[in-house]
Amino acid sequence: MEADAAFPKTHDLTAILNLILPLEPNWASLHADLDALTSLGIEVRYPGMKADLEDAKQAIRTARTVSHLVQLALGI
């Protein structure tokens, strides 16, 4: 438990974002990107499903954006 928020075990990045928004309200703009990243992460687990190059590039951009925001928030 961090900052009086319980974080459940989940792969749903939007659900995690919703828990963080009271502490970092400016991160609300990440909703669509994190929702897409969560969906992509689920879809590629099934046989016959795979990410195309643009999906992969967008996933990397989203991960870098989130990483940068977290580092700024933590002062690292």
C-alpha distance (Angstrom), angle and dihedral (degrees) to the residues before:
residue distance angle dihedral
M1 . . .
E2 3.79 . .
A3 3.81 127.2 .
D4 3.81 89.0 -3.5
A5 3.81 91.2 -61.7
A6 3.79 122.0 121.4
F7 3.78 111.9 -142.4
P8 3.80 113.1 -154.2
K9 3.78 123.5 -148.7
T10 3.79 102.9 -94.4
H11 3.77 142.3 133.8
D12 3.81 90.5 -146.6
L13 3.80 102.2 112.0
T14 3.80 92.4 -173.0
A15 3.81 90.6 56.8
I16 3.81 89.5 51.4
L17 3.80 90.8 47.2
N18 3.81 89.9 53.0
L19 3.80 89.1 57.1
I20 3.80 91.5 50.1
L21 3.82 98.0 45.7
P22 3.82 95.2 84.8
L23 3.82 86.9 60.4
E24 3.81 97.8 36.0
P25 3.84 107.6 25.6
N26 3.81 92.6 168.0
W27 3.80 89.0 68.1
A28 3.81 90.5 72.9
S29 3.79 87.6 98.7
L30 3.82 88.1 69.7
H31 3.82 93.5 68.0
A32 3.81 97.6 96.8
D33 3.81 94.8 42.5
L34 3.81 94.1 47.4
D35 3.79 91.5 45.7
A36 3.81 89.5 52.9
L37 3.81 91.2 46.8
T38 3.81 91.5 50.8
S39 3.81 91.6 48.6
L40 3.79 92.0 48.4
G41 3.79 91.2 49.3
I42 3.79 90.3 54.0
E43 3.80 97.3 42.6
V44 3.80 97.0 53.1
R45 3.80 91.2 56.7
Y46 3.79 91.4 72.4
P47 3.81 123.4 84.1
G48 3.77 112.3 -98.9
M49 3.78 93.8 20.3
K50 3.77 121.4 107.0
A51 3.76 140.0 157.7
D52 3.76 119.1 -107.2
L53 3.79 123.0 -137.2
E54 3.81 94.4 -93.0
D55 3.84 91.4 49.9
A56 3.80 89.3 52.2
K57 3.81 93.0 47.5
Q58 3.81 91.4 49.7
A59 3.81 91.3 48.1
I60 3.81 90.1 53.4
R61 3.82 91.8 47.9
T62 3.81 90.5 50.7
A63 3.81 92.7 47.7
R64 3.81 91.2 50.0
T65 3.80 92.3 48.8
V66 3.80 92.5 49.8
S67 3.81 91.6 45.1
H68 3.80 90.9 51.8
L69 3.82 92.7 49.0
V70 3.80 92.4 48.6
Q71 3.80 91.7 48.9
L72 3.81 90.6 50.5
A73 3.81 91.7 48.2
L74 3.82 90.9 50.0
G75 3.78 93.4 43.3
I76 3.78 94.9 -120.5
